[in-house]
Structure formats: structure tokens, C-alpha cells
């Protein structure tokens, strides 16, 4: 079942038994997801095509870009990123969680 989930290779096991996480770890993960989802909702409802954004995660962290559009259920975005000091731009797809207005 887990092998058919996107981006999943299966359960973490030790000696054939599924690994067990302490409740505090699960709570921490849930809290992080809730905070990320809330920030994503704020970003989603305010972005307009052409708006300047800052990339905060991934290999382009710290770069500014122009928002182009939402992709795949609003969890990803397409932005236009200027390459170095040249007049060339590339279109980049990113998780919405990696950008800030």
C-alpha cells in the first residue's frame, strides 16, 4: 500500500517491524505542518501574476522572482527568475512553501 503512494518507498522498519515514533515527535511534525499550511494559505490568496516574491527555500533561496501562476492544486507555483545580471529569465516551478511575498 505505501509503495504506491507518491514519493514513498515504504515504511521505515527495524528487523521487519515498523519503526515507532514518540508522541512528542508526531506532535512536533503536526505543528510544523499546521504552521506551514497556514502560511501557505496566506500566500495563496494574495499573489497576483507579475508580483515580486522572495524565494526562501531550496537552491534559489534569497533570490527575488516574479510570480507567474499556481500549479497542481495550488501547492506549487511557477515563477520567473532572472539569471545573474543578464537580461535572461527562466521559468522555475517551486513548492509554494518556499516563497514569501
VENRA-V478250 format. One record per helix or strand. SS is the DSSP state (helix for helix, strand for strand). FROM is the first residue (numbers start at 1). LEN is the number of residues. If there is no record, write none. Layout:
ss=<SS & SS>
from=<FROM & FROM>
len=<LEN & LEN>
This chain:
ss=<helix & strand & strand & helix & strand & helix & strand & helix & strand & strand & helix & strand>
from=<2 & 13 & 17 & 23 & 52 & 58 & 64 & 72 & 76 & 89 & 96 & 99>
len=<3 & 2 & 2 & 24 & 4 & 3 & 8 & 3 & 7 & 7 & 3 & 2>
